Amino acid sequence: MFGIVRPCTHRLGERFKTEWMAHLCGLCLALRGDHGQLARVVTNYDGLLASVLTEAQAGTAPADRRTAGPCPLRGMRSASIAQGEGARLAAAVSLVLASAKLRDHVADRDGVLARAPLAAAARTVARSWDRAGARTGAAVGFDTAVLVDAVDRQGGIEALAGPGTPILTVTEPTETATAAAFAHTAVLAGRPGNAVPLAEAGALFGRLAHLLDAVEDQDADAASGAWNPLTATGTSREEARRLCEDALHGIRLALKEVEFANRGLAHLLLVHELRTSVDRAFGTSSCGHAQGGGQGSGLLLADGSPAAGLLAPEGNGPYGNNPYGNPYGPGSPVMPPPPGGPGGPHRPHKPPRGLLAGCAAFLGLFCTCQMCCTEHEGPWSRKKRDAWCEACDCGNCCPDCSGCDGCCDCDCDCCCDGCDCGCS
């Protein structure tokens, strides 16, 4: 699994968790049905947005769902899953995205891919995924050549980029590819008038995906000597954050121009969850609204990390009603400063796994159900990932509500799952 939209299932609420899992499982099984069991490894959180957007515009008909058998990733439960052209478009996009990711690892000589024979094998796999994506795309009237062309152009643009190159020059191929995929959902849904605003939303989503990937990988890339767009062009994190905020605002405005049959899940993922993705990448929030601090409180711990959700009420300690009060002072973080001074002990970053080691780790996680049952280490990135079915302290159903005293200035009523927080 990879992608920037990684919603916490408990923040989604029961209704949207069911819908999101229907699209996720539908994508996974579409890949298996068209390209075999191994193709399921390219299941992509961002790719399934094509399925979500198609259904959001066309509406859900009985023919758009089928019952799938038990699966280890669902705790051996059956489920109603999405099927049809939206799922197949998502599969085509995921295959080409996976091919691009694999080519990127080869170009960066990551792990075992630094060895010529394995790099050659990886290129062969990437080409096979390109061909598979093209076949599936053609079946739903989508020419994946625009995606492959974007991948091919990306390498040349990166080779020419240097200090002073506008970062948006580097993100342009990704923007073009995602714009085409988003716009085609309007064709599949029979709403051609939605193509233009969806293309705009897709381009901004591609920009966000590229920037957030660069932000999250910048330190690891610096340690390994890999190419990073922010470092190569001299773009500051502050400028990257500004561009991300502009993209978030643009996506919200573009979606208001789209005619939906049921905008709920699409709005939640592309407005609320994208905001969470940006905050997560820049380290300015925790999952949802943790009790006490709230999202985006702006308060920091001694090591400079955000204290969202870690503040105790006035006079309370870390265990609630503490008769002795907060030992670190009223309004202070309820956690003590890290050992070893303000910066705390140095924890070296784990290097990402190579292709084969990552595949082995994925199979281990897949077969032991750790992906859905426990917090786990990403098989390739080695970053901490939340369990799909693990409870968390999200606190509220509306990600953008401020303490449930009112919603953000968007259609929040379409994505509140009938809770009693006052948002709906």
C-alpha positions in Angstrom: 0.0 0.0 0.0 1.2 3.5 -0.7 -0.4 6.9 -1.2 -0.9 10.2 0.6 -4.6 9.7 1.4 -4.4 7.2 4.3 -7.6 7.8 6.3 -7.9 6.5 9.8 -10.9 4.2 9.6 -12.3 5.3 12.9 -12.2 8.9 11.8 -14.2 7.9 8.8 -17.1 6.6 10.9 -19.0 3.4 10.2 -20.7 4.5 7.0 -17.7 5.9 5.2 -15.4 3.2 6.6 -17.7 0.6 4.8 -17.7 2.6 1.6 -14.0 3.2 1.6 -13.2 -0.4 2.3 -15.6 -1.4 -0.5 -13.5 0.7 -3.0 -10.2 -0.5 -1.5 -11.2 -4.2 -1.8 -12.7 -3.6 -5.2 -9.5 -2.2 -6.5 -7.5 -5.1 -5.0 -9.8 -7.7 -6.5 -9.9 -5.9 -9.9 -6.1 -6.2 -10.0 -6.3 -9.9 -9.1 -9.1 -10.6 -11.6 -7.4 -9.0 -14.5 -3.7 -9.5 -13.8 -3.3 -12.3 -11.3 -2.6 -12.6 -7.6 0.8 -10.9 -7.6 -0.7 -7.7 -9.1 -2.5 -7.0 -5.8 0.8 -5.8 -4.4 0.3 -2.5 -6.4 -3.0 -1.6 -4.6 -2.7 2.1 -4.1 -4.7 4.3 -1.7 -4.5 7.3 -4.1 -5.4 5.2 -7.1 -8.7 4.1 -5.6 -9.8 7.8 -5.7 -10.7 7.1 -9.4 -13.2 4.5 -8.2 -14.5 6.8 -5.5 -15.0 9.7 -7.9 -16.7 7.6 -10.5 -19.3 6.3 -8.1 -19.7 9.7 -6.4 -20.8 11.2 -9.8 -22.8 8.3 -11.1 -24.4 7.1 -7.8 -24.5 3.6 -6.5 -26.5 1.0 -8.2 -27.0 -2.6 -7.1 -24.8 -3.7 -10.1 -21.9 -1.7 -8.7 -21.5 -4.0 -5.7 -20.9 -7.7 -5.2 -20.1 -9.8 -2.2 -16.5 -10.9 -1.9 -15.5 -14.0 0.1 -13.4 -14.0 3.3 -10.0 -12.3 3.2 -7.2 -12.2 5.8 -7.0 -8.4 5.5 -10.7 -8.2 6.6 -10.2 -10.6 9.5 -11.6 -13.4 7.3 -14.9 -11.7 6.8 -16.8 -11.4 3.6 -17.8 -7.9 2.4 -19.7 -5.9 -0.2 -17.1 -4.5 -2.6 -17.2 -2.0 -5.5 -16.9 -3.3 -9.1 -17.2 -2.0 -12.6 -15.5 0.6 -14.6 -14.4 2.8 -11.7 -12.6 0.0 -10.0 -10.9 -1.0 -13.3 -9.8 2.6 -14.0 -8.3 2.6 -10.4 -6.5 -0.6 -11.2 -5.0 0.9 -14.4 -3.8 4.0 -12.6 -2.4 1.9 -9.7 -0.4 -0.3 -12.1 1.2 2.7 -13.8 1.9 4.5 -10.5 3.5 1.3 -9.2 5.6 1.1 -12.4 6.7 4.7 -11.8 7.6 4.0 -8.2 9.6 1.0 -9.2 11.5 3.0 -11.9 12.2 5.7 -9.3 13.8 3.1 -7.0 15.9 1.8 -9.8 17.0 5.3 -10.8 18.0 6.0 -7.1 19.7 2.6 -6.9 17.9 1.8 -3.7 18.9 -1.2 -1.7 19.4 -4.3 -3.8 18.4 -2.4 -6.9 21.9 -0.9 -7.0 23.0 -4.3 -8.5 22.6 -4.4 -12.3 20.9 -7.8 -12.6 18.2 -6.9 -10.1 17.8 -3.5 -11.5 17.2 -5.0 -15.0 14.7 -7.4 -13.5 12.9 -4.5 -11.8 12.7 -2.6 -15.1 11.2 -5.7 -16.7 8.5 -5.8 -14.0 7.9 -2.1 -14.4 7.4 -2.6 -18.2 5.0 -5.4 -17.6 2.9 -3.3 -15.2 2.9 -0.5 -17.9 1.5 -3.0 -20.4 -1.1 -4.4 -17.9 -2.2 -0.9 -17.0 -2.6 0.0 -20.7 -4.8 -3.1 -21.3 -7.0 -2.3 -18.4 -7.2 1.4 -19.2 -8.2 0.6 -22.8 -11.0 -1.6 -21.5 -12.6 1.5 -19.9 -11.6 3.9 -22.7 -8.7 5.5 -20.9 -5.3 5.9 -22.7 -2.6 5.3 -20.1 -0.1 6.7 -22.5 -0.5 10.1 -20.8 0.6 8.5 -17.6 3.5 6.6 -19.1 4.6 9.8 -20.9 4.5 11.7 -17.6 6.7 9.1 -16.0 9.2 9.2 -18.9 9.4 13.0 -18.9 9.9 13.1 -15.1 13.4 11.7 -15.3 14.6 14.3 -17.9 13.1 17.2 -16.0 14.8 16.0 -12.8 18.1 15.7 -14.6 17.9 19.3 -15.7 16.6 20.8 -12.5 18.9 22.6 -10.1 19.0 25.5 -7.7 16.5 28.1 -8.8 14.4 25.8 -10.9 10.7 26.4 -10.0 9.5 23.4 -8.0 6.3 23.4 -10.1 8.3 22.6 -13.1 9.3 19.4 -11.4 5.7 18.5 -10.3 4.2 19.2 -13.8 4.3 15.6 -15.1 2.5 14.3 -12.0 -0.1 17.1 -12.3 -0.7 16.2 -15.9 -1.1 12.5 -15.2 -3.5 12.9 -12.3 -5.5 15.5 -14.1 -6.2 13.0 -16.9 -7.2 10.3 -14.5 -9.6 12.5 -12.5 -11.2 13.9 -15.7 -11.8 10.4 -17.1 -14.0 9.6 -14.1 -16.5 12.2 -15.5 -16.6 10.2 -18.8 -17.2 6.9 -17.0 -19.9 8.5 -14.9 -21.7 10.0 -17.9 -21.1 13.6 -16.6 -18.8 15.2 -19.2 -19.5 18.6 -17.8 -17.5 17.6 -14.7 -14.3 16.9 -16.7 -12.8 20.4 -16.5 -13.2 21.0 -12.7 -12.1 17.4 -12.0 -9.0 17.9 -14.2 -8.2 21.0 -12.2 -8.7 19.1 -8.9 -6.6 16.2 -10.3 -3.7 18.5 -11.2 -3.6 20.1 -7.8 -3.9 16.6 -6.2 -0.8 15.5 -8.2 1.0 18.6 -7.1 0.2 17.8 -3.5 1.2 14.1 -3.9 4.6 15.1 -5.3 5.3 17.8 -2.7 4.3 15.7 0.3 6.3 12.7 -1.0 9.3 15.1 -1.2 8.7 16.5 2.2 8.4 13.1 3.9 11.5 11.7 2.2 13.8 14.7 2.4 15.7 13.6 5.4 16.1 10.0 4.3 17.1 11.2 0.8 19.8 13.5 2.3 21.1 10.6 4.3 21.3 8.2 1.4 22.3 10.8 -1.2 19.1 10.2 -3.3 17.7 13.0 -5.4 15.0 15.1 -3.8 13.1 17.8 -5.6 13.1 20.2 -2.6 16.8 19.9 -2.0 17.7 19.9 -5.7 15.8 23.1 -6.4 16.5 24.8 -3.2 12.8 25.1 -2.3 12.3 25.7 1.5 9.8 23.7 3.5 7.9 27.0 4.1 7.5 27.5 0.4 6.4 23.8 0.0 3.8 24.3 2.7 2.5 27.4 1.1 2.1 25.6 -2.2 0.3 22.7 -0.4 -2.1 25.1 1.3 -2.8 26.8 -2.1 -3.5 23.3 -3.6 -5.8 22.3 -0.8 -7.8 25.5 -1.3 -7.9 25.0 -5.1 -9.2 21.4 -4.8 -12.0 22.5 -2.5 -13.1 25.2 -4.9 -12.8 22.9 -7.9 -15.0 20.2 -6.2 -17.7 22.8 -5.6 -18.0 23.0 -9.4 -18.5 19.3 -9.8 -22.0 17.8 -10.0 -22.2 14.8 -7.7 -24.9 12.2 -7.1 -23.4 11.6 -3.7 -20.4 13.7 -2.7 -19.9 12.4 0.9 -16.9 10.1 0.6 -15.2 12.0 -2.2 -15.5 15.2 -0.2 -14.2 13.7 3.0 -11.2 12.2 1.3 -10.3 15.1 -1.0 -11.0 17.9 1.5 -10.7 16.6 5.1 -8.3 13.8 4.7 -6.0 15.7 2.3 -5.8 18.4 5.1 -4.8 15.7 7.5 -2.2 14.3 5.0 -0.6 17.8 4.7 -0.5 18.3 8.5 1.0 14.8 9.0 3.7 15.4 6.4 4.7 18.7 8.0 4.4 17.3 11.5 1.7 19.8 12.6 -1.0 17.5 13.9 -1.8 14.0 15.2 -4.6 11.7 14.1 -7.9 13.5 14.3 -8.8 15.4 17.5 -7.0 13.9 20.5 -8.7 14.9 23.7 -7.6 18.1 25.3 -5.2 19.7 22.8 -7.1 19.5 19.6 -5.8 19.5 16.1 -3.4 22.2 15.0 -3.0 23.8 18.5 0.4 25.1 17.5 1.9 24.2 20.9 5.2 22.4 20.9 7.1 20.0 23.1 10.6 20.7 24.3 12.1 18.9 21.3 10.1 21.1 18.9 7.5 18.5 18.0 3.8 19.4 18.0 1.9 19.0 21.3 -1.6 18.5 19.7 -3.6 16.2 21.9 -1.0 16.2 24.7 -2.2 19.1 26.8 -4.0 18.4 30.0 -6.9 20.6 31.3 -5.9 23.3 33.8 -4.9 21.6 37.0 -5.0 18.1 35.6 -2.1 15.7 35.0 -1.6 13.0 32.4 -4.1 10.7 34.1 -7.2 12.9 34.1 -8.4 14.2 37.5 -5.0 14.3 39.3 -5.4 15.9 42.8 -1.8 17.0 42.6 -2.3 19.0 39.4 -0.1 19.0 36.3 3.4 18.5 37.6 4.9 20.4 34.7 2.8 23.6 35.3 -0.6 24.7 34.1 -1.1 24.4 30.4 2.2 22.6 30.0 2.6 19.4 27.9 1.6 16.4 30.0 4.7 14.6 28.8 8.2 15.4 30.3 11.0 16.7 28.1 12.8 13.9 26.3 16.0 12.5 27.9 19.3 13.9 26.8 18.2 17.6 26.5 15.9 19.4 24.2 16.7 17.3 21.2 16.4 14.0 23.0 18.5 11.0 22.1 19.5 10.6 18.5 17.5 7.9 16.7 19.0 7.0 13.4 16.5 6.8 10.5 16.0 3.3 9.2 16.8 3.1 5.5 14.0 1.9 3.3 14.1 -1.7 2.1 14.9 -2.7 -1.4 12.4 -4.3 -3.8 12.9 -7.9 -2.8 13.3 -7.3 0.9 10.2 -5.1 0.8 8.2 -7.8 -1.0 9.2 -10.4 1.6 8.2 -8.0 4.4 4.9 -7.3 2.6 4.1 -11.0 2.3 4.9 -11.5 6.0 2.6 -8.7 7.0 -0.1 -9.8 4.5 -0.1 -13.5 5.6 -0.1 -12.7 9.3 -2.8 -10.1 9.1 -0.6 -7.5 10.8 -1.7 -4.9 8.3 -5.3 -4.9 9.6 -4.7 -5.9 13.2 -1.6 -4.1 14.6 0.5 -1.0 14.1 3.2 -2.1 11.7 6.3 -1.0 9.8 5.7 -0.2 6.1 7.3 -3.0 4.1 9.3 -0.7 1.8 9.4 2.7 3.6 9.8 1.3 7.1 7.7 4.1 8.4 5.1 3.4 11.1 1.7 2.6 9.8 -1.6 2.3 11.7 -3.5 -0.9 11.6 -6.6 -0.8 9.4 -8.9 -2.1 12.2 -7.1 -0.6 15.2 -9.0 1.8 17.4 -7.5 5.2 17.8 -8.1 8.4 19.7 -9.7 10.3 16.8 -12.2 11.9 19.2 -14.6 13.4 16.6 -16.2 12.3 13.4 -15.6 15.6 11.6 -11.8 16.1 11.0 -12.2 19.9 10.4 -14.5 20.8 13.3 -13.0 23.0 16.0 -14.0 21.3 19.2 -17.5 20.7 17.6 -18.4 24.4 18.1 -19.0 24.7 14.3 -17.8 23.2 11.1 -15.4 24.5 8.5 -16.8 26.6 5.6 -17.5 23.6 3.4 -20.3 21.0 3.0 -19.5 19.4 6.3 -23.0 18.0 6.6 -22.3 15.7 3.7 -19.6 13.8 5.5 -20.7 13.8 9.2 -21.9 10.3 9.9 -24.9 11.2 12.0 -22.9 11.8 15.2 -24.0 13.9 18.1 -21.2 16.4 18.0 -23.4 19.1 16.6 -21.7 19.2 13.2 -24.5 17.6 11.1 
